[in-house]
Amino acid sequence: MKKADAALIRFEPVEHRHLPLLDRWLHAPHMREWWGEPEEELAMIRDMIEGRDTSRPFLIVLEGEPVGYIQYWYVGHHQNESWLEKAPWLRELPADTVGVDLSIGDPAKLSQGIGSRALKAFAEKLVADGHESIIIDPDPANLRAVRAYTKAGFRQVPHLVGRTGDSLIMQFKSSARETTR
């Protein structure tokens, strides 16, 4: 795919009818490696759909076909004792920061640059919607993800390097404007 093909990527809000597809993806080995237990992840997505969680879930749709999952969540909603105990680095980010998580669900679509193009388009949409600080927090051992996120315009947050356990905190640097702390 060429750079112009990014226009062929769109984001569709997840609905109940998408849950069987997400369940299938969450059970795939390439997702199981980096995501939690499929039943727990699906329950969290269901909570998002039904408004019990403020995170926003979307399908990544390429040329009309769902190929992956992406969501954003509000750091400020996670700056509470239960989350800070597991991820104390959250207190060092502005409360209005949004975090993004994603995965290509269809294993046949891996290693084609779709993830980095989708992430860049999604982050630019978040910037256009008024979000100035956007992060992603891959496991540093997930080298495929770290490379894709770097290609999408995310950079390590220097003051958090080495202080975030099994998360590498990366922040989006928009080509339209700098998004700094």
C-alpha positions as CSV (number, residue, x, y, z in Angstrom):
1,M,0.0,0.0,0.0
2,K,1.1,3.5,-0.7
3,K,0.9,6.5,1.6
4,A,-2.2,7.8,-0.2
5,D,-3.9,4.6,0.7
6,A,-4.3,5.9,4.3
7,A,-7.5,7.5,3.1
8,L,-8.8,3.9,2.7
9,I,-8.6,3.4,6.5
10,R,-11.5,4.5,8.6
11,F,-12.7,3.8,12.1
12,E,-16.0,2.3,13.0
13,P,-17.3,2.4,16.6
14,V,-17.6,-1.1,18.0
15,E,-21.1,-2.4,18.5
16,H,-22.4,-5.6,20.0
17,R,-22.6,-7.2,16.6
18,H,-18.8,-6.9,16.4
19,L,-18.1,-8.9,19.5
20,P,-17.9,-12.3,17.8
21,L,-15.2,-10.9,15.5
22,L,-13.3,-9.4,18.4
23,D,-13.6,-12.6,20.3
24,R,-12.0,-14.5,17.4
25,W,-9.2,-11.9,17.1
26,L,-8.5,-11.9,20.8
27,H,-8.0,-15.7,20.8
28,A,-5.5,-15.5,17.9
29,P,-1.9,-16.2,19.1
30,H,-0.5,-12.8,17.9
31,M,-3.0,-11.0,20.1
32,R,-2.9,-13.4,23.0
33,E,0.8,-12.6,23.3
34,W,0.2,-8.9,24.2
35,W,-3.4,-8.6,25.3
36,G,-5.0,-10.1,28.4
37,E,-7.3,-13.1,28.7
38,P,-9.8,-12.9,25.8
39,E,-12.9,-13.2,28.0
40,E,-11.7,-10.4,30.3
41,E,-10.8,-8.1,27.3
42,L,-14.1,-8.8,25.6
43,A,-15.9,-8.0,28.9
44,M,-14.1,-4.7,29.1
45,I,-15.0,-3.9,25.5
46,R,-18.6,-4.7,26.3
47,D,-18.4,-2.3,29.2
48,M,-17.2,0.4,26.8
49,I,-20.0,-0.2,24.3
50,E,-22.6,-0.1,27.1
51,G,-21.2,3.0,28.7
52,R,-19.8,1.5,31.9
53,D,-16.2,2.4,30.8
54,T,-15.3,5.8,29.3
55,S,-12.8,4.2,26.9
56,R,-13.9,4.4,23.2
57,P,-13.5,1.3,21.0
58,F,-13.3,1.2,17.2
59,L,-12.7,-1.3,14.4
60,I,-9.9,-0.4,12.0
61,V,-11.6,-0.8,8.6
62,L,-9.4,-1.0,5.5
63,E,-11.1,-0.8,2.1
64,G,-14.4,-1.7,3.8
65,E,-13.1,-4.7,5.7
66,P,-12.4,-4.9,9.4
67,V,-8.7,-5.6,9.9
68,G,-8.0,-4.5,13.5
69,Y,-9.1,-2.9,16.8
70,I,-8.2,0.5,18.2
71,Q,-9.4,2.3,21.4
72,Y,-8.6,5.4,23.3
73,W,-8.9,6.0,27.0
74,Y,-8.6,8.9,29.3
75,V,-5.5,9.1,31.6
76,G,-7.4,11.3,34.1
77,H,-10.0,8.6,34.6
78,H,-7.2,6.2,35.5
79,Q,-5.4,8.5,37.9
80,N,-6.9,6.8,40.9
81,E,-5.4,4.5,43.6
82,S,-6.3,1.2,42.0
83,W,-4.6,2.2,38.7
84,L,-1.8,4.2,40.3
85,E,-0.8,1.2,42.3
86,K,-0.2,-0.8,39.1
87,A,1.0,2.1,37.0
88,P,2.4,5.0,39.1
89,W,3.7,6.7,36.0
90,L,0.1,7.8,35.2
91,R,0.4,10.5,37.8
92,E,3.2,12.2,35.8
93,L,1.0,12.8,32.8
94,P,-1.6,15.6,32.3
95,A,-5.1,14.4,33.2
96,D,-6.4,15.4,29.8
97,T,-3.9,13.0,28.1
98,V,-5.5,10.2,26.0
99,G,-4.0,6.7,25.7
100,V,-4.4,4.6,22.6
101,D,-4.2,0.8,22.3
102,L,-4.5,-1.2,19.0
103,S,-3.8,-4.4,17.3
104,I,-4.2,-5.8,13.8
105,G,-6.7,-8.6,14.3
106,D,-6.4,-10.3,11.0
107,P,-3.1,-12.1,11.1
108,A,-2.9,-12.0,7.2
109,K,-2.7,-8.2,7.5
110,L,0.4,-8.1,9.8
111,S,3.7,-6.6,8.7
112,Q,2.1,-4.5,5.9
113,G,2.3,-1.1,7.5
114,I,-1.4,-1.0,8.2
115,G,-1.0,-0.6,12.0
116,S,1.3,2.4,11.8
117,R,-0.9,4.1,9.1
118,A,-4.0,3.5,11.1
119,L,-2.4,4.7,14.3
120,K,-1.1,7.9,12.7
121,A,-4.6,8.6,11.2
122,F,-6.3,7.9,14.5
123,A,-3.9,10.1,16.5
124,E,-4.3,12.9,13.9
125,K,-8.0,12.6,14.3
126,L,-7.7,12.9,18.1
127,V,-5.5,16.0,17.7
128,A,-8.2,17.5,15.3
129,D,-10.8,16.7,18.0
130,G,-8.8,18.8,20.5
131,H,-6.6,16.3,22.3
132,E,-3.1,17.7,22.8
133,S,-1.4,14.9,24.5
134,I,-1.7,11.3,23.1
135,I,0.3,8.4,24.4
136,I,0.7,4.7,23.7
137,D,2.3,2.2,26.1
138,P,3.6,-0.9,24.4
139,D,5.6,-3.6,26.2
140,P,9.2,-2.7,25.2
141,A,9.7,-6.3,24.2
142,N,7.0,-5.9,21.5
143,L,9.5,-4.7,18.9
144,R,7.0,-4.9,16.1
145,A,4.7,-2.5,17.9
146,V,7.4,-0.2,19.0
147,R,8.7,0.1,15.3
148,A,5.1,0.7,14.1
149,Y,4.4,3.3,16.7
150,T,7.6,5.1,15.9
151,K,6.7,5.1,12.2
152,A,3.3,6.6,13.2
153,G,4.9,9.6,14.9
154,F,5.2,8.4,18.5
155,R,8.4,9.0,20.5
156,Q,9.6,7.8,23.9
157,V,8.8,10.2,26.8
158,P,12.3,10.9,28.0
159,H,11.5,11.5,31.7
160,L,9.7,8.2,31.9
161,V,12.2,5.9,30.3
162,G,13.1,3.1,32.6
163,R,10.5,4.1,35.2
164,T,7.4,2.4,33.9
165,G,7.9,-1.3,34.4
166,D,6.7,-3.3,31.4
167,S,5.4,-0.3,29.5
168,L,7.3,2.0,27.2
169,I,5.5,5.3,27.2
170,M,5.5,7.0,23.8
171,Q,3.8,10.3,22.9
172,F,2.5,11.4,19.6
173,K,4.3,14.2,17.9
174,S,1.9,15.6,15.3
175,S,3.3,16.8,12.0
176,A,0.8,19.6,12.3
177,R,2.0,20.8,15.7
178,E,4.1,19.7,18.6
179,T,2.3,17.9,21.4
180,T,4.4,18.2,24.4
181,R,3.8,18.2,28.1
